[in-house]
Amino acid sequence: MPVSADQLMLTDRISVVTGAAQGIGEATALALASLGADVAICDRQADGLAETAAAIEATGRRVLADVFDLRDADSVESFMARAARELGPIDILVNNVGGGFHAEFADVSPKGEAALIAENFSTVTNGVRSALDRLADGAAIVNVTSVEAYHAAPGFGIYAAMKAAVEQFTKTLALELGGRGVRVNCVAPDMIPTPGDAGLAADSSAMSTEHHPTPLRRMGSTDECAAVIAFLASDLASFVTGASIPVDGGTVAGAAWKVGLDGTFRM
């Protein structure tokens, strides 16, 4: 089929976006609604979720919103059941929830480790497990990981390991669900400021004013990440599965190379 603008549209498709009260999740939910999808959203933050729901309603699309913790498998199951019952079979699932804190591994307690695993990996498996029998054939799953999945991350060891686990899990799901025409991909953001990680850069001293933040010489936005997620959910990506797309302004490609303020490249 020749490429057309219609292939980007998600008209009347049923989508689920986790962690939609702010940041990438909020931007993604609004992007999907703007392209014609009905959206079920969830988060722990009631106020932010209500604002996202109102913005979706303003587009004229149906919305279902529920406040709970994605680490609770029973709550996830109830939410997915309600979404499928009230909206219909799920065409798009975006697993966006995640988070962490800065600490060297020696300072991370077993309890802290378990919390990082639950927030960054179990939230994804909980979402997929509860959605599986409610997915429409030909559905799309997009998992939000991080560029930390690709390289060492001092001070974020468990977090990065779980993001790598999400990428590997995505590849396995792509094979296991391919027979149903279900595509499974992930996006790996970086240098995209969000409310959820506002303090992490300062805690880790990861940001520097001595060079540009990315090879594109700027930071990214949540809307730019949402745009890639929308592409992966659409028919424009109908032959894309098992892929991980960095949405990072070129930081993965640049590796150790940084762009100085004078435009020169330095290690």
Residue frames as qw, qx, qy, qz and C-alpha x, y, z in Angstrom:
[[0.000, 0.888, 0.460, 0.000, 0.00, 0.00, 0.00],
 [0.367, 0.547, -0.056, 0.751, 1.39, 3.43, -0.89],
 [0.313, -0.274, -0.520, 0.746, 2.15, 5.61, 2.11],
 [0.128, -0.660, -0.378, -0.637, -0.64, 8.00, 3.06],
 [0.130, -0.397, 0.401, -0.815, -1.50, 10.32, 5.93],
 [0.786, -0.296, -0.156, -0.520, -4.43, 8.05, 6.80],
 [0.813, 0.024, -0.549, 0.193, -1.97, 5.40, 7.99],
 [0.217, 0.242, -0.533, 0.781, -0.98, 7.62, 10.89],
 [0.517, -0.352, 0.018, -0.780, -4.55, 8.07, 12.07],
 [0.102, 0.021, -0.943, 0.316, -5.78, 5.96, 15.00],
 [0.486, -0.171, -0.110, -0.850, -9.49, 6.61, 14.55],
 [0.831, -0.261, -0.070, -0.486, -11.67, 4.68, 17.01],
 [0.690, 0.165, -0.659, 0.252, -8.79, 2.53, 18.22],
 [0.685, -0.708, -0.097, -0.145, -8.82, 1.66, 21.91],
 [0.517, 0.492, -0.481, 0.509, -5.62, 2.59, 23.68],
 [0.712, -0.667, -0.191, 0.106, -4.27, 2.20, 27.21],
 [0.397, 0.631, -0.338, 0.574, -1.53, 4.49, 28.55],
 [0.704, -0.541, -0.372, 0.269, -0.05, 3.95, 32.00],
 [0.489, -0.395, -0.098, 0.772, 1.51, 6.73, 34.05],
 [0.261, 0.578, 0.474, 0.610, -0.52, 9.36, 32.20],
 [0.264, -0.858, -0.357, 0.258, -0.76, 12.05, 34.88],
 [0.075, -0.912, 0.231, 0.330, 2.31, 13.90, 33.62],
 [0.319, -0.537, 0.673, 0.397, 5.36, 13.77, 31.40],
 [0.104, 0.213, -0.818, -0.524, 5.67, 11.31, 28.54],
 [0.091, 0.344, 0.931, -0.081, 2.54, 9.41, 29.57],
 [0.213, 0.691, 0.366, -0.586, 0.40, 12.55, 29.52],
 [0.177, 0.567, -0.418, -0.687, 1.82, 13.68, 26.18],
 [0.006, 0.058, -0.942, -0.330, 1.28, 10.21, 24.70],
 [0.184, 0.496, 0.807, -0.264, -2.33, 9.95, 25.85],
 [0.245, 0.733, 0.134, -0.620, -3.10, 13.35, 24.31],
 [0.092, 0.443, -0.662, -0.597, -1.27, 12.49, 21.09],
 [0.088, 0.150, 0.971, 0.163, -3.23, 9.26, 20.64],
 [0.211, 0.650, 0.613, -0.396, -6.51, 11.07, 21.32],
 [0.171, 0.680, -0.162, -0.695, -5.61, 13.80, 18.82],
 [0.128, 0.281, -0.810, -0.498, -5.15, 11.08, 16.20],
 [0.640, -0.083, -0.387, -0.658, -8.62, 9.66, 16.92],
 [0.480, -0.043, -0.861, 0.166, -8.09, 7.02, 19.61],
 [0.639, -0.663, -0.108, -0.375, -10.20, 6.48, 22.70],
 [0.382, 0.469, -0.634, 0.482, -7.92, 6.31, 25.73],
 [0.774, -0.583, -0.246, -0.032, -7.88, 4.51, 29.08],
 [0.302, 0.638, -0.437, 0.557, -5.37, 6.12, 31.42],
 [0.774, -0.567, -0.275, 0.058, -4.07, 5.37, 34.90],
 [0.339, 0.537, -0.423, 0.646, -1.63, 6.76, 37.44],
 [0.469, -0.379, -0.639, 0.478, -1.09, 7.14, 41.18],
 [0.106, -0.191, -0.152, 0.964, -1.51, 10.92, 40.95],
 [0.209, 0.629, 0.738, -0.125, -5.21, 11.75, 40.99],
 [0.103, 0.808, 0.108, -0.569, -4.99, 15.48, 40.23],
 [0.018, -0.492, 0.606, 0.624, -2.71, 15.17, 37.23],
 [0.187, 0.175, 0.934, 0.248, -4.71, 12.24, 35.88],
 [0.220, 0.721, 0.580, -0.309, -7.93, 14.24, 36.10],
 [0.100, 0.749, -0.192, -0.627, -6.31, 17.04, 34.09],
 [0.078, -0.239, 0.828, 0.501, -5.18, 14.59, 31.42],
 [0.218, 0.423, 0.880, -0.007, -8.66, 13.05, 31.27],
 [0.205, 0.793, 0.310, -0.483, -10.25, 16.49, 30.82],
 [0.050, 0.612, -0.476, -0.629, -7.83, 17.31, 28.01],
 [0.138, 0.027, 0.933, 0.332, -8.71, 14.04, 26.24],
 [0.222, 0.624, 0.716, -0.221, -12.42, 14.73, 26.61],
 [0.128, 0.756, -0.012, -0.642, -11.83, 18.13, 25.03],
 [0.010, -0.321, 0.737, 0.595, -10.68, 16.37, 21.85],
 [0.719, 0.126, -0.146, -0.668, -14.04, 14.62, 21.63],
 [0.568, 0.177, -0.803, -0.040, -12.67, 11.16, 22.34],
 [0.809, -0.501, -0.216, -0.217, -13.85, 8.76, 25.04],
 [0.230, 0.536, -0.658, 0.476, -11.68, 8.47, 28.12],
 [0.830, -0.470, -0.291, -0.073, -11.55, 6.14, 31.11],
 [0.195, 0.642, -0.518, 0.530, -9.35, 7.13, 34.04],
 [0.845, -0.460, -0.269, -0.045, -8.43, 5.18, 37.17],
 [0.048, -0.788, 0.496, -0.361, -6.10, 5.95, 40.08],
 [0.944, -0.315, 0.098, -0.021, -4.02, 3.06, 41.41],
 [0.275, -0.705, 0.622, 0.202, -0.48, 1.68, 41.70],
 [0.748, 0.453, -0.403, -0.270, 0.72, -0.30, 38.66],
 [0.117, 0.422, -0.872, 0.219, 2.86, -2.42, 40.97],
 [0.525, 0.034, 0.681, -0.510, -0.37, -3.99, 42.26],
 [0.014, 0.034, -0.880, -0.474, -1.19, -6.78, 39.80],
 [0.097, 0.520, 0.834, -0.156, -4.78, -7.15, 41.00],
 [0.137, 0.731, 0.190, -0.641, -5.46, -3.45, 40.41],
 [0.063, 0.403, -0.608, -0.681, -3.95, -3.66, 36.92],
 [0.056, 0.199, 0.954, 0.216, -6.15, -6.65, 36.13],
 [0.130, 0.668, 0.633, -0.368, -9.28, -4.80, 37.24],
 [0.102, 0.677, -0.121, -0.718, -8.34, -1.75, 35.19],
 [0.037, 0.232, -0.777, -0.584, -7.67, -3.71, 31.99],
 [0.089, 0.388, 0.917, 0.017, -10.91, -5.62, 32.41],
 [0.133, 0.739, 0.410, -0.517, -12.82, -2.37, 32.83],
 [0.056, 0.552, -0.390, -0.735, -11.09, -0.76, 29.83],
 [0.016, 0.015, -0.893, -0.450, -11.98, -3.70, 27.57],
 [0.066, 0.521, 0.834, -0.167, -15.52, -3.88, 28.92],
 [0.092, 0.785, 0.328, -0.517, -16.32, -0.18, 28.64],
 [0.141, 0.708, -0.341, -0.602, -14.26, 0.82, 25.59],
 [0.883, 0.411, -0.104, -0.201, -13.62, -2.42, 23.70],
 [0.932, -0.024, 0.061, 0.357, -10.73, -4.75, 22.77],
 [0.310, -0.825, 0.199, 0.429, -7.38, -3.03, 23.25],
 [0.734, 0.653, 0.044, 0.182, -5.63, -1.93, 20.07],
 [0.391, 0.652, -0.345, 0.550, -2.75, 0.00, 21.65],
 [0.737, -0.634, -0.182, 0.148, -0.97, -0.55, 24.97],
 [0.348, 0.704, -0.326, 0.526, 1.68, 1.91, 26.12],
 [0.776, -0.496, -0.287, 0.263, 3.58, 0.82, 29.24],
 [0.268, 0.782, -0.118, 0.551, 5.10, 4.06, 30.43],
 [0.596, -0.787, 0.052, -0.149, 5.43, 3.83, 34.22],
 [0.815, 0.112, -0.279, 0.496, 8.93, 3.94, 35.68],
 [0.171, -0.921, 0.145, -0.320, 11.21, 5.88, 37.95],
 [0.833, -0.025, -0.364, 0.417, 14.21, 5.71, 40.22],
 [0.356, -0.929, 0.095, 0.041, 16.69, 7.43, 42.50],
 [0.508, 0.685, -0.454, 0.260, 20.41, 8.14, 42.40],
 [0.640, -0.625, 0.428, -0.130, 22.60, 5.90, 44.57],
 [0.274, 0.493, -0.820, -0.092, 25.63, 3.70, 44.03],
 [0.754, -0.116, -0.598, -0.247, 24.78, 0.01, 44.24],
 [0.439, 0.022, -0.723, 0.533, 26.56, -0.36, 47.60],
 [0.133, 0.019, 0.403, -0.905, 24.08, 2.10, 49.07],
 [0.616, -0.086, -0.353, -0.699, 20.95, 0.42, 47.68],
 [0.447, -0.183, 0.761, -0.434, 19.20, -1.77, 50.24],
 [0.109, 0.166, 0.958, 0.208, 17.34, -4.98, 49.30],
 [0.207, 0.676, 0.603, -0.369, 14.11, -3.05, 49.88],
 [0.157, 0.717, -0.172, -0.657, 15.26, -0.27, 47.57],
 [0.033, -0.238, 0.843, 0.481, 16.28, -2.81, 44.94],
 [0.181, 0.396, 0.900, -0.021, 12.89, -4.52, 45.11],
 [0.208, 0.752, 0.323, -0.536, 11.17, -1.14, 44.71],
 [0.105, 0.589, -0.471, -0.648, 13.21, -0.33, 41.59],
 [0.082, -0.003, 0.946, 0.313, 12.47, -3.73, 40.06],
 [0.198, 0.561, 0.771, -0.227, 8.76, -3.41, 40.76],
 [0.185, 0.771, 0.149, -0.591, 8.47, 0.13, 39.42],
 [0.176, 0.644, -0.488, -0.562, 10.50, -0.34, 36.27],
 [0.161, 0.178, -0.916, -0.321, 9.89, -3.96, 35.28],
 [0.100, 0.310, 0.917, -0.232, 6.92, -5.44, 37.13],
 [0.335, 0.557, 0.240, -0.721, 4.73, -2.53, 36.06],
 [0.359, 0.419, -0.578, -0.601, 5.43, -3.54, 32.44],
 [0.171, 0.006, -0.980, -0.105, 4.85, -7.26, 32.94],
 [0.206, 0.387, 0.715, -0.545, 1.70, -6.55, 34.96],
 [0.399, 0.525, -0.033, -0.751, 0.34, -4.42, 32.14],
 [0.361, 0.315, -0.747, -0.461, 1.14, -6.93, 29.40],
 [0.028, -0.071, -0.986, 0.148, -0.12, -9.93, 31.37],
 [0.273, 0.461, 0.616, -0.578, -3.47, -8.31, 32.11],
 [0.407, 0.563, -0.151, -0.704, -3.89, -7.01, 28.56],
 [0.103, -0.248, 0.885, 0.380, -2.94, -10.17, 26.65],
 [0.179, 0.365, 0.912, 0.056, -6.37, -11.80, 26.48],
 [0.184, 0.798, 0.418, -0.393, -7.97, -8.40, 25.83],
 [0.110, -0.496, 0.436, 0.743, -5.74, -7.35, 22.92],
 [0.730, 0.580, 0.106, -0.347, -7.26, -7.10, 19.48],
 [0.813, 0.112, 0.377, 0.429, -5.48, -9.05, 16.76],
 [0.469, 0.608, 0.165, 0.619, -3.03, -6.70, 15.10],
 [0.369, -0.920, -0.124, 0.040, -2.62, -4.64, 18.26],
 [0.498, 0.589, -0.323, 0.548, 0.50, -2.62, 19.07],
 [0.677, -0.676, -0.172, 0.233, 2.40, -2.60, 22.37],
 [0.396, 0.696, -0.248, 0.545, 4.95, 0.14, 23.05],
 [0.725, -0.548, -0.265, 0.322, 7.13, -0.10, 26.14],
 [0.103, 0.933, -0.190, 0.289, 8.97, 2.98, 27.39],
 [0.857, -0.211, -0.166, 0.440, 12.51, 2.10, 28.44],
 [0.175, -0.950, 0.146, 0.214, 15.54, 4.44, 28.55],
 [0.576, 0.689, -0.420, 0.128, 18.90, 4.91, 26.90],
 [0.361, -0.603, 0.657, -0.273, 20.31, 3.62, 30.20],
 [0.945, 0.067, 0.282, -0.153, 19.36, 0.21, 28.80],
 [0.781, 0.596, -0.114, 0.148, 22.28, 0.55, 26.37],
 [0.459, 0.554, -0.440, 0.538, 25.21, 1.57, 28.55],
 [0.486, -0.219, -0.627, 0.568, 26.63, 1.69, 32.05],
 [0.231, -0.755, -0.224, -0.571, 24.80, 3.98, 34.46],
 [0.404, 0.024, -0.625, 0.668, 26.78, 4.76, 37.62],
 [0.168, 0.042, 0.424, -0.889, 24.38, 5.57, 40.42],
 [0.695, 0.171, 0.027, -0.697, 21.48, 3.99, 38.58],
 [0.005, -0.303, 0.941, 0.149, 22.58, 0.34, 38.42],
 [0.304, 0.282, 0.886, -0.207, 19.31, -1.43, 39.23],
 [0.424, 0.671, 0.192, -0.577, 17.23, 1.11, 37.30],
 [0.301, 0.598, -0.566, -0.481, 19.38, 0.65, 34.18],
 [0.105, -0.120, 0.985, 0.065, 19.33, -3.14, 34.52],
 [0.393, 0.459, 0.716, -0.351, 15.53, -3.08, 34.59],
 [0.422, 0.705, -0.088, -0.563, 15.39, -0.81, 31.54],
 [0.151, 0.424, -0.829, -0.332, 17.62, -3.31, 29.73],
 [0.256, 0.143, 0.941, -0.168, 15.26, -6.05, 30.89],
 [0.477, 0.603, 0.355, -0.532, 12.32, -4.18, 29.37],
 [0.362, 0.621, -0.480, -0.502, 14.12, -4.00, 26.03],
 [0.031, 0.214, -0.969, -0.122, 14.88, -7.74, 26.08],
 [0.350, 0.341, 0.778, -0.395, 11.32, -8.53, 27.19],
 [0.463, 0.625, -0.002, -0.628, 10.06, -6.47, 24.25],
 [0.278, 0.455, -0.748, -0.395, 12.04, -8.57, 21.78],
 [0.095, 0.027, 0.990, -0.105, 10.75, -11.82, 23.25],
 [0.410, 0.490, 0.547, -0.541, 7.15, -10.61, 23.20],
 [0.393, 0.569, -0.331, -0.642, 7.55, -9.56, 19.57],
 [0.227, 0.223, -0.913, -0.254, 8.29, -13.18, 18.67],
 [0.104, 0.198, 0.925, -0.307, 5.71, -14.76, 20.94],
 [0.339, 0.585, 0.476, -0.562, 2.87, -12.48, 19.82],
 [0.077, 0.382, -0.524, -0.758, 3.79, -12.17, 16.16],
 [0.048, 0.203, 0.944, 0.256, 1.39, -14.97, 15.21],
 [0.071, 0.720, 0.637, -0.265, -1.50, -12.73, 16.24],
 [0.337, 0.684, 0.252, 0.595, -0.13, -9.84, 14.26],
 [0.410, -0.900, -0.119, 0.090, 0.66, -8.04, 17.52],
 [0.554, 0.570, -0.233, 0.560, 3.66, -5.75, 17.20],
 [0.633, -0.732, -0.138, 0.210, 5.82, -5.00, 20.24],
 [0.532, 0.538, -0.132, 0.640, 8.41, -2.22, 20.28],
 [0.482, -0.707, -0.301, 0.420, 9.98, 0.18, 22.73],
 [0.263, 0.856, -0.056, 0.442, 11.23, 3.74, 22.82],
 [0.717, -0.304, -0.268, 0.568, 14.29, 4.78, 24.79],
 [0.052, 0.954, 0.107, 0.275, 14.13, 8.46, 25.77],
 [0.634, -0.303, -0.179, 0.689, 16.95, 10.62, 27.08],
 [0.203, -0.095, 0.036, 0.974, 17.47, 14.35, 27.59],
 [0.268, -0.524, -0.528, -0.612, 13.71, 14.87, 27.80],
 [0.045, -0.147, 0.561, -0.813, 12.88, 16.85, 30.94],
 [0.504, -0.464, -0.629, -0.367, 9.85, 15.53, 32.82],
 [0.453, -0.679, 0.182, -0.548, 8.40, 16.40, 36.24],
 [0.953, -0.285, -0.076, -0.070, 9.14, 12.88, 37.45],
 [0.854, -0.026, -0.076, 0.513, 12.91, 13.11, 37.06],
 [0.104, 0.941, -0.007, 0.321, 13.40, 16.83, 37.70],
 [0.454, -0.821, 0.337, -0.081, 15.72, 16.22, 40.67],
 [0.957, -0.058, 0.200, 0.202, 17.69, 13.29, 39.31],
 [0.625, 0.625, -0.061, 0.464, 20.02, 15.27, 37.06],
 [0.131, -0.838, 0.295, -0.439, 20.96, 17.55, 39.93],
 [0.815, -0.486, 0.292, -0.120, 21.48, 14.63, 42.32],
 [0.923, 0.060, 0.256, 0.281, 23.73, 12.78, 39.89],
 [0.145, -0.739, 0.314, 0.578, 25.55, 15.81, 38.40],
 [0.668, 0.255, 0.633, 0.297, 24.79, 14.26, 35.03],
 [0.381, 0.871, 0.262, 0.168, 24.17, 17.55, 33.28],
 [0.559, -0.290, 0.089, 0.772, 27.02, 19.86, 32.30],
 [0.236, 0.918, 0.156, -0.277, 27.09, 23.43, 31.10],
 [0.298, -0.597, 0.537, 0.517, 30.42, 22.82, 29.37],
 [0.058, -0.058, 0.817, 0.571, 28.89, 21.18, 26.30],
 [0.559, -0.038, -0.274, -0.782, 25.60, 20.86, 24.45],
 [0.667, -0.166, 0.578, -0.440, 23.18, 18.32, 25.97],
 [0.811, 0.247, 0.530, 0.024, 22.86, 16.32, 22.72],
 [0.445, -0.012, 0.536, 0.717, 24.31, 16.26, 19.19],
 [0.128, 0.715, 0.558, 0.402, 21.18, 18.18, 18.14],
 [0.231, 0.242, -0.205, 0.920, 22.38, 20.95, 20.48],
 [0.447, -0.337, 0.068, -0.825, 19.19, 20.98, 22.53],
 [0.320, 0.005, 0.855, -0.408, 16.99, 19.03, 24.93],
 [0.177, -0.254, -0.818, -0.485, 13.96, 17.09, 23.72],
 [0.456, -0.148, 0.202, -0.854, 10.31, 17.32, 24.74],
 [0.466, 0.091, 0.824, -0.310, 7.68, 14.89, 25.93],
 [0.663, 0.568, 0.142, -0.467, 5.68, 15.63, 22.77],
 [0.389, 0.619, -0.631, -0.259, 8.62, 14.51, 20.62],
 [0.137, -0.185, 0.964, -0.134, 8.71, 11.20, 22.46],
 [0.558, 0.349, 0.580, -0.480, 4.93, 10.86, 22.18],
 [0.557, 0.611, -0.255, -0.501, 5.22, 11.37, 18.42],
 [0.233, 0.399, -0.877, -0.130, 7.49, 8.33, 18.07],
 [0.302, 0.086, 0.879, -0.359, 5.16, 6.24, 20.23],
 [0.595, 0.506, 0.253, -0.570, 2.22, 7.30, 18.05],
 [0.447, 0.555, -0.588, -0.382, 4.18, 6.29, 14.94],
 [0.050, 0.219, -0.972, 0.064, 4.90, 2.84, 16.40],
 [0.403, 0.269, 0.727, -0.486, 1.21, 2.44, 17.29],
 [0.536, 0.570, 0.003, -0.623, 0.09, 3.38, 13.79],
 [0.889, 0.345, 0.301, 0.025, -0.13, 1.53, 10.49],
 [0.354, 0.864, -0.357, 0.025, 2.92, 3.46, 9.29],
 [0.138, -0.571, 0.795, -0.155, 4.93, 1.04, 11.47],
 [0.905, 0.021, 0.042, -0.423, 3.00, -2.05, 10.35],
 [0.905, 0.246, -0.313, 0.152, 6.21, -4.04, 9.64],
 [0.158, 0.589, -0.551, 0.570, 8.15, -2.83, 12.68],
 [0.825, -0.505, -0.076, -0.243, 8.35, -5.16, 15.68],
 [0.892, -0.240, -0.093, 0.372, 10.99, -6.10, 18.24],
 [0.463, 0.545, -0.063, 0.696, 12.67, -2.73, 17.76],
 [0.434, -0.698, -0.300, 0.484, 14.00, -0.21, 20.26],
 [0.368, 0.714, 0.183, 0.566, 14.15, 3.39, 19.08],
 [0.418, -0.323, -0.297, 0.796, 16.28, 5.92, 20.95],
 [0.051, 0.876, 0.326, 0.350, 14.50, 9.26, 21.28],
 [0.672, -0.574, -0.089, 0.460, 17.54, 11.09, 22.56],
 [0.156, 0.966, -0.120, -0.170, 18.79, 13.72, 20.15],
 [0.695, 0.586, -0.391, 0.147, 21.69, 11.45, 19.20],
 [0.386, -0.726, 0.517, -0.239, 23.22, 10.73, 22.62],
 [0.903, -0.106, 0.416, 0.016, 23.41, 6.96, 22.03],
 [0.769, 0.585, 0.047, 0.253, 25.00, 7.47, 18.62],
 [0.138, 0.880, -0.318, 0.324, 27.47, 9.95, 20.10],
 [0.847, -0.174, -0.401, 0.301, 28.53, 7.59, 22.90],
 [0.574, -0.503, -0.199, 0.614, 31.40, 9.32, 24.76],
 [0.319, 0.255, 0.239, 0.881, 31.61, 12.16, 22.23],
 [0.043, -0.765, -0.470, 0.438, 30.22, 15.52, 23.38],
 [0.370, 0.668, 0.288, 0.578, 29.60, 18.64, 21.36],
 [0.375, -0.292, -0.278, 0.835, 31.38, 21.60, 22.88],
 [0.133, 0.811, 0.372, -0.432, 29.73, 24.99, 23.01],
 [0.024, 0.655, -0.398, -0.642, 32.12, 26.05, 20.25],
 [0.799, 0.435, -0.104, -0.402, 30.83, 23.24, 18.00],
 [0.321, 0.513, -0.796, 0.000, 33.91, 21.00, 18.30],
 [0.911, -0.207, -0.299, -0.196, 33.66, 17.34, 19.26],
 [0.020, 0.595, -0.695, 0.405, 35.46, 16.17, 22.38],
 [0.645, -0.130, -0.752, 0.031, 35.71, 13.01, 24.44]]
